[in-house]
Amino acid sequence: MLKSMKTLITVAIAIALAFALNPSAEKHRDKIKTAIAERSQVERVLGIGQLTSFVSQYHSLGVASYTTVNDKVTSIGVFGMVFVP
């Protein structure tokens, strides 16, 4: 009984943290700009990251979020972190 209660509390805390730390659209856009600039000097000079982040659409799932460009996932965010695949 005690072990299941601890597990339940841990899961509840993890879900609450996921909701509270869900990255904003601005965090996604900043990470997209940075990731594209790191991949290529040419893309940095041409501002491809800026353009991609501008046209990206933000989607929130409550505990996680993602952005898309032309129906392709551009970034994924969870627990305050954003990843660009």
N, CA, C and O atoms as CSV, one atom per row, in Angstrom:
chain,resi,resn,atom,element,x,y,z
A,1,MET,N,N,0.823,-1.197,0.000
A,1,MET,CA,C,0.000,0.000,0.000
A,1,MET,C,C,0.861,1.252,0.000
A,1,MET,O,O,0.610,2.184,-0.764
A,2,LEU,N,N,1.882,1.276,0.860
A,2,LEU,CA,C,2.750,2.440,0.965
A,2,LEU,C,C,3.553,2.651,-0.311
A,2,LEU,O,O,3.749,3.785,-0.748
A,3,LYS,N,N,4.018,1.552,-0.910
A,3,LYS,CA,C,4.799,1.650,-2.136
A,3,LYS,C,C,3.948,2.196,-3.285
A,3,LYS,O,O,4.422,3.025,-4.062
A,4,SER,N,N,2.707,1.745,-3.399
A,4,SER,CA,C,1.831,2.223,-4.464
A,4,SER,C,C,1.471,3.697,-4.259
A,4,SER,O,O,1.298,4.432,-5.231
A,5,MET,N,N,1.361,4.124,-3.025
A,5,MET,CA,C,1.068,5.526,-2.729
A,5,MET,C,C,2.246,6.410,-3.127
A,5,MET,O,O,2.053,7.494,-3.679
A,6,LYS,N,N,3.465,5.951,-2.847
A,6,LYS,CA,C,4.660,6.709,-3.245
A,6,LYS,C,C,4.754,6.805,-4.764
A,6,LYS,O,O,5.103,7.854,-5.306
A,7,THR,N,N,4.447,5.723,-5.434
A,7,THR,CA,C,4.467,5.716,-6.898
A,7,THR,C,C,3.439,6.691,-7.453
A,7,THR,O,O,3.729,7.439,-8.386
A,8,LEU,N,N,2.259,6.683,-6.890
A,8,LEU,CA,C,1.194,7.580,-7.330
A,8,LEU,C,C,1.585,9.046,-7.125
A,8,LEU,O,O,1.353,9.881,-8.000
A,9,ILE,N,N,2.167,9.353,-5.992
A,9,ILE,CA,C,2.610,10.720,-5.704
A,9,ILE,C,C,3.722,11.138,-6.661
A,9,ILE,O,O,3.729,12.269,-7.147
A,10,THR,N,N,4.660,10.235,-6.935
A,10,THR,CA,C,5.752,10.527,-7.860
A,10,THR,C,C,5.230,10.811,-9.264
A,10,THR,O,O,5.677,11.752,-9.920
A,11,VAL,N,N,4.290,10.003,-9.718
A,11,VAL,CA,C,3.694,10.205,-11.042
A,11,VAL,C,C,2.927,11.528,-11.084
A,11,VAL,O,O,3.011,12.256,-12.073
A,12,ALA,N,N,2.199,11.837,-10.047
A,12,ALA,CA,C,1.445,13.099,-9.992
A,12,ALA,C,C,2.388,14.304,-10.029
A,12,ALA,O,O,2.103,15.297,-10.699
A,13,ILE,N,N,3.500,14.216,-9.316
A,13,ILE,CA,C,4.478,15.305,-9.319
A,13,ILE,C,C,5.103,15.451,-10.701
A,13,ILE,O,O,5.295,16.569,-11.179
A,14,ALA,N,N,5.421,14.331,-11.347
A,14,ALA,CA,C,6.017,14.375,-12.691
A,14,ALA,C,C,5.056,15.015,-13.692
A,14,ALA,O,O,5.476,15.814,-14.530
A,15,ILE,N,N,3.802,14.678,-13.612
A,15,ILE,CA,C,2.807,15.262,-14.519
A,15,ILE,C,C,2.641,16.753,-14.246
A,15,ILE,O,O,2.542,17.546,-15.183
A,16,ALA,N,N,2.609,17.141,-12.982
A,16,ALA,CA,C,2.491,18.559,-12.636
A,16,ALA,C,C,3.699,19.347,-13.133
A,16,ALA,O,O,3.554,20.460,-13.638
A,17,LEU,N,N,4.889,18.771,-12.989
A,17,LEU,CA,C,6.097,19.435,-13.498
A,17,LEU,C,C,6.065,19.555,-15.018
A,17,LEU,O,O,6.462,20.582,-15.570
A,18,ALA,N,N,5.595,18.515,-15.692
A,18,ALA,CA,C,5.510,18.557,-17.151
A,18,ALA,C,C,4.581,19.683,-17.606
A,18,ALA,O,O,4.890,20.393,-18.563
A,19,PHE,N,N,3.453,19.849,-16.930
A,19,PHE,CA,C,2.544,20.952,-17.263
A,19,PHE,C,C,3.210,22.305,-17.002
A,19,PHE,O,O,3.129,23.210,-17.832
A,20,ALA,N,N,3.861,22.436,-15.862
A,20,ALA,CA,C,4.456,23.719,-15.479
A,20,ALA,C,C,5.658,24.088,-16.341
A,20,ALA,O,O,5.897,25.269,-16.598
A,21,LEU,N,N,6.409,23.100,-16.786
A,21,LEU,CA,C,7.636,23.368,-17.527
A,21,LEU,C,C,7.484,23.224,-19.039
A,21,LEU,O,O,8.481,23.266,-19.761
A,22,ASN,N,N,6.272,23.058,-19.525
A,22,ASN,CA,C,6.049,22.921,-20.963
A,22,ASN,C,C,6.621,24.141,-21.689
A,22,ASN,O,O,6.215,25.267,-21.403
A,23,PRO,N,N,7.563,23.937,-22.626
A,23,PRO,CA,C,8.209,25.071,-23.302
A,23,PRO,C,C,7.220,25.920,-24.113
A,23,PRO,O,O,6.272,25.406,-24.706
A,24,SER,N,N,7.466,27.209,-24.119
A,24,SER,CA,C,6.613,28.140,-24.857
A,24,SER,C,C,6.978,28.123,-26.343
A,24,SER,O,O,7.989,27.547,-26.745
A,25,ALA,N,N,6.146,28.757,-27.130
A,25,ALA,CA,C,6.414,28.870,-28.569
A,25,ALA,C,C,7.728,29.614,-28.805
A,25,ALA,O,O,8.478,29.278,-29.721
A,26,GLU,N,N,8.001,30.608,-27.993
A,26,GLU,CA,C,9.231,31.393,-28.157
A,26,GLU,C,C,10.476,30.539,-27.893
A,26,GLU,O,O,11.483,30.684,-28.586
A,27,LYS,N,N,10.410,29.658,-26.901
A,27,LYS,CA,C,11.547,28.763,-26.637
A,27,LYS,C,C,11.794,27.839,-27.824
A,27,LYS,O,O,12.940,27.580,-28.190
A,28,HIS,N,N,10.710,27.343,-28.424
A,28,HIS,CA,C,10.845,26.494,-29.603
A,28,HIS,C,C,11.509,27.276,-30.739
A,28,HIS,O,O,12.434,26.779,-31.382
A,29,ARG,N,N,11.041,28.482,-30.978
A,29,ARG,CA,C,11.585,29.283,-32.083
A,29,ARG,C,C,13.051,29.625,-31.865
A,29,ARG,O,O,13.841,29.587,-32.809
A,30,ASP,N,N,13.422,29.957,-30.644
A,30,ASP,CA,C,14.831,30.243,-30.341
A,30,ASP,C,C,15.704,29.018,-30.579
A,30,ASP,O,O,16.798,29.132,-31.133
A,31,LYS,N,N,15.234,27.864,-30.168
A,31,LYS,CA,C,16.013,26.634,-30.341
A,31,LYS,C,C,16.152,26.268,-31.816
A,31,LYS,O,O,17.208,25.795,-32.237
A,32,ILE,N,N,15.100,26.481,-32.603
A,32,ILE,CA,C,15.163,26.212,-34.041
A,32,ILE,C,C,16.218,27.100,-34.692
A,32,ILE,O,O,17.040,26.623,-35.475
A,33,LYS,N,N,16.193,28.395,-34.366
A,33,LYS,CA,C,17.184,29.332,-34.923
A,33,LYS,C,C,18.598,28.893,-34.577
A,33,LYS,O,O,19.476,28.863,-35.439
A,34,THR,N,N,18.811,28.554,-33.319
A,34,THR,CA,C,20.137,28.156,-32.849
A,34,THR,C,C,20.603,26.866,-33.521
A,34,THR,O,O,21.746,26.776,-33.970
A,35,ALA,N,N,19.727,25.878,-33.588
A,35,ALA,CA,C,20.096,24.577,-34.160
A,35,ALA,C,C,20.451,24.699,-35.636
A,35,ALA,O,O,21.421,24.090,-36.088
A,36,ILE,N,N,19.694,25.461,-36.378
A,36,ILE,CA,C,19.982,25.617,-37.800
A,36,ILE,C,C,21.267,26.410,-38.007
A,36,ILE,O,O,22.046,26.099,-38.908
A,37,ALA,N,N,21.492,27.419,-37.195
A,37,ALA,CA,C,22.725,28.213,-37.304
A,37,ALA,C,C,23.956,27.368,-36.984
A,37,ALA,O,O,25.016,27.575,-37.573
A,38,GLU,N,N,23.826,26.417,-36.056
A,38,GLU,CA,C,24.950,25.545,-35.702
A,38,GLU,C,C,25.259,24.535,-36.794
A,38,GLU,O,O,26.405,24.105,-36.926
A,39,ARG,N,N,24.270,24.150,-37.570
A,39,ARG,CA,C,24.455,23.128,-38.597
A,39,ARG,C,C,25.224,23.651,-39.808
A,39,ARG,O,O,26.011,22.917,-40.404
A,40,SER,N,N,25.002,24.913,-40.176
A,40,SER,CA,C,25.608,25.408,-41.407
A,40,SER,C,C,25.839,26.922,-41.337
A,40,SER,O,O,24.954,27.684,-40.949
A,41,GLN,N,N,27.039,27.331,-41.720
A,41,GLN,CA,C,27.363,28.764,-41.779
A,41,GLN,C,C,26.532,29.453,-42.863
A,41,GLN,O,O,26.084,30.585,-42.683
A,42,VAL,N,N,26.332,28.769,-43.978
A,42,VAL,CA,C,25.572,29.357,-45.084
A,42,VAL,C,C,24.136,29.626,-44.645
A,42,VAL,O,O,23.583,30.691,-44.921
A,43,GLU,N,N,23.544,28.663,-43.969
A,43,GLU,CA,C,22.170,28.844,-43.497
A,43,GLU,C,C,22.087,29.951,-42.460
A,43,GLU,O,O,21.083,30.659,-42.385
A,44,ARG,N,N,23.141,30.107,-41.657
A,44,ARG,CA,C,23.165,31.193,-40.676
A,44,ARG,C,C,23.174,32.542,-41.383
A,44,ARG,O,O,22.422,33.447,-41.019
A,45,VAL,N,N,24.033,32.672,-42.401
A,45,VAL,CA,C,24.150,33.942,-43.130
A,45,VAL,C,C,22.854,34.261,-43.874
A,45,VAL,O,O,22.427,35.415,-43.917
A,46,LEU,N,N,22.234,33.240,-44.456
A,46,LEU,CA,C,20.996,33.463,-45.210
A,46,LEU,C,C,19.770,33.647,-44.312
A,46,LEU,O,O,18.712,34.061,-44.787
A,47,GLY,N,N,19.902,33.346,-43.033
A,47,GLY,CA,C,18.788,33.520,-42.102
A,47,GLY,C,C,17.728,32.446,-42.217
A,47,GLY,O,O,16.553,32.698,-41.950
A,48,ILE,N,N,18.132,31.248,-42.612
A,48,ILE,CA,C,17.176,30.153,-42.773
A,48,ILE,C,C,16.515,29.802,-41.434
A,48,ILE,O,O,15.320,29.511,-41.391
A,49,GLY,N,N,17.278,29.830,-40.361
A,49,GLY,CA,C,16.718,29.538,-39.041
A,49,GLY,C,C,15.651,30.542,-38.642
A,49,GLY,O,O,14.618,30.177,-38.081
A,50,GLN,N,N,15.907,31.799,-38.933
A,50,GLN,CA,C,14.936,32.853,-38.633
A,50,GLN,C,C,13.645,32.629,-39.417
A,50,GLN,O,O,12.548,32.747,-38.872
A,51,LEU,N,N,13.787,32.309,-40.691
A,51,LEU,CA,C,12.618,32.075,-41.539
A,51,LEU,C,C,11.842,30.838,-41.090
A,51,LEU,O,O,10.614,30.863,-41.004
A,52,THR,N,N,12.563,29.766,-40.806
A,52,THR,CA,C,11.907,28.529,-40.360
A,52,THR,C,C,11.157,28.745,-39.052
A,52,THR,O,O,10.022,28.292,-38.897
A,53,SER,N,N,11.790,29.433,-38.117
A,53,SER,CA,C,11.120,29.661,-36.833
A,53,SER,C,C,9.909,30.576,-36.994
A,53,SER,O,O,8.927,30.441,-36.264
A,54,PHE,N,N,9.974,31.499,-37.939
A,54,PHE,CA,C,8.863,32.427,-38.175
A,54,PHE,C,C,7.626,31.694,-38.700
A,54,PHE,O,O,6.504,32.005,-38.300
A,55,VAL,N,N,7.827,30.726,-39.588
A,55,VAL,CA,C,6.684,30.041,-40.201
A,55,VAL,C,C,6.236,28.810,-39.421
A,55,VAL,O,O,5.240,28.183,-39.785
A,56,SER,N,N,6.949,28.453,-38.362
A,56,SER,CA,C,6.585,27.255,-37.599
A,56,SER,C,C,5.286,27.480,-36.832
A,56,SER,O,O,4.988,28.589,-36.388
A,57,GLN,N,N,4.525,26.404,-36.690
A,57,GLN,CA,C,3.266,26.446,-35.956
A,57,GLN,C,C,3.439,25.684,-34.647
A,57,GLN,O,O,3.889,24.539,-34.643
A,58,TYR,N,N,3.084,26.318,-33.548
A,58,TYR,CA,C,3.241,25.751,-32.208
A,58,TYR,C,C,2.004,24.945,-31.831
A,58,TYR,O,O,0.872,25.386,-32.035
A,59,HIS,N,N,2.238,23.755,-31.276
A,59,HIS,CA,C,1.150,22.891,-30.812
A,59,HIS,C,C,1.473,22.439,-29.390
A,59,HIS,O,O,2.557,21.914,-29.136
A,60,SER,N,N,0.544,22.641,-28.471
A,60,SER,CA,C,0.745,22.230,-27.085
A,60,SER,C,C,-0.157,21.047,-26.755
A,60,SER,O,O,-1.340,21.025,-27.093
A,61,LEU,N,N,0.438,20.067,-26.086
A,61,LEU,CA,C,-0.315,18.907,-25.633
A,61,LEU,C,C,-0.522,18.950,-24.121
A,61,LEU,O,O,-0.986,17.976,-23.527
A,62,GLY,N,N,-0.187,20.051,-23.514
A,62,GLY,CA,C,-0.305,20.200,-22.064
A,62,GLY,C,C,0.981,19.818,-21.363
A,62,GLY,O,O,1.618,20.656,-20.725
A,63,VAL,N,N,1.367,18.560,-21.477
A,63,VAL,CA,C,2.588,18.083,-20.827
A,63,VAL,C,C,3.792,18.128,-21.764
A,63,VAL,O,O,4.929,17.971,-21.318
A,64,ALA,N,N,3.557,18.339,-23.038
A,64,ALA,CA,C,4.618,18.441,-24.046
A,64,ALA,C,C,4.126,19.359,-25.153
A,64,ALA,O,O,2.945,19.699,-25.214
A,65,SER,N,N,5.038,19.755,-26.023
A,65,SER,CA,C,4.665,20.618,-27.136
A,65,SER,C,C,5.581,20.332,-28.320
A,65,SER,O,O,6.645,19.729,-28.180
A,66,TYR,N,N,5.137,20.780,-29.480
A,66,TYR,CA,C,5.942,20.605,-30.685
A,66,TYR,C,C,5.595,21.690,-31.688
A,66,TYR,O,O,4.549,22.332,-31.594
A,67,THR,N,N,6.491,21.886,-32.655
A,67,THR,CA,C,6.222,22.830,-33.735
A,67,THR,C,C,6.303,22.080,-35.055
A,67,THR,O,O,7.020,21.087,-35.183
A,68,THR,N,N,5.556,22.575,-36.029
A,68,THR,CA,C,5.575,21.974,-37.359
A,68,THR,C,C,5.781,23.047,-38.416
A,68,THR,O,O,5.416,24.209,-38.237
A,69,VAL,N,N,6.376,22.622,-39.516
A,69,VAL,CA,C,6.489,23.435,-40.725
A,69,VAL,C,C,6.106,22.522,-41.874
A,69,VAL,O,O,6.730,21.479,-42.069
A,70,ASN,N,N,5.095,22.895,-42.636
A,70,ASN,CA,C,4.586,22.062,-43.729
A,70,ASN,C,C,4.255,20.645,-43.252
A,70,ASN,O,O,4.606,19.671,-43.918
A,71,ASP,N,N,3.598,20.529,-42.133
A,71,ASP,CA,C,3.171,19.259,-41.535
A,71,ASP,C,C,4.320,18.335,-41.147
A,71,ASP,O,O,4.107,17.138,-40.952
A,72,LYS,N,N,5.531,18.869,-41.031
A,72,LYS,CA,C,6.680,18.097,-40.563
A,72,LYS,C,C,7.082,18.631,-39.193
A,72,LYS,O,O,7.151,19.844,-38.994
A,73,VAL,N,N,7.345,17.740,-38.256
A,73,VAL,CA,C,7.737,18.153,-36.906
A,73,VAL,C,C,9.113,18.799,-36.961
A,73,VAL,O,O,10.072,18.202,-37.450
A,74,THR,N,N,9.200,20.023,-36.455
A,74,THR,CA,C,10.444,20.783,-36.468
A,74,THR,C,C,11.131,20.749,-35.117
A,74,THR,O,O,12.359,20.704,-35.046
A,75,SER,N,N,10.349,20.769,-34.039
A,75,SER,CA,C,10.929,20.697,-32.694
A,75,SER,C,C,9.936,20.028,-31.745
A,75,SER,O,O,8.722,20.041,-31.953
A,76,ILE,N,N,10.518,19.440,-30.687
A,76,ILE,CA,C,9.725,18.757,-29.669
A,76,ILE,C,C,10.175,19.296,-28.310
A,76,ILE,O,O,11.374,19.409,-28.058
A,77,GLY,N,N,9.239,19.623,-27.445
A,77,GLY,CA,C,9.588,20.158,-26.141
A,77,GLY,C,C,8.877,19.443,-25.003
A,77,GLY,O,O,7.694,19.114,-25.096
A,78,VAL,N,N,9.628,19.207,-23.921
A,78,VAL,CA,C,9.077,18.574,-22.739
A,78,VAL,C,C,9.963,18.937,-21.538
A,78,VAL,O,O,11.183,19.031,-21.676
A,79,PHE,N,N,9.364,19.139,-20.381
A,79,PHE,CA,C,10.071,19.473,-19.145
A,79,PHE,C,C,11.033,20.659,-19.312
A,79,PHE,O,O,12.126,20.656,-18.746
A,80,GLY,N,N,10.628,21.661,-20.081
A,80,GLY,CA,C,11.436,22.859,-20.252
A,80,GLY,C,C,12.550,22.733,-21.264
A,80,GLY,O,O,13.270,23.704,-21.496
A,81,MET,N,N,12.722,21.575,-21.878
A,81,MET,CA,C,13.760,21.357,-22.881
A,81,MET,C,C,13.140,21.266,-24.261
A,81,MET,O,O,12.028,20.763,-24.424
A,82,VAL,N,N,13.869,21.758,-25.254
A,82,VAL,CA,C,13.412,21.699,-26.641
A,82,VAL,C,C,14.466,20.969,-27.464
A,82,VAL,O,O,15.660,21.248,-27.357
A,83,PHE,N,N,14.008,20.036,-28.283
A,83,PHE,CA,C,14.895,19.252,-29.138
A,83,PHE,C,C,14.513,19.462,-30.594
A,83,PHE,O,O,13.332,19.447,-30.942
A,84,VAL,N,N,15.516,19.656,-31.445
A,84,VAL,CA,C,15.292,19.818,-32.871
A,84,VAL,C,C,15.856,18.569,-33.551
A,84,VAL,O,O,17.071,18.377,-33.588
A,85,PRO,N,N,14.976,17.722,-34.090
A,85,PRO,CA,C,15.464,16.480,-34.726
A,85,PRO,C,C,16.225,16.741,-36.020
A,85,PRO,O,O,16.692,15.800,-36.661
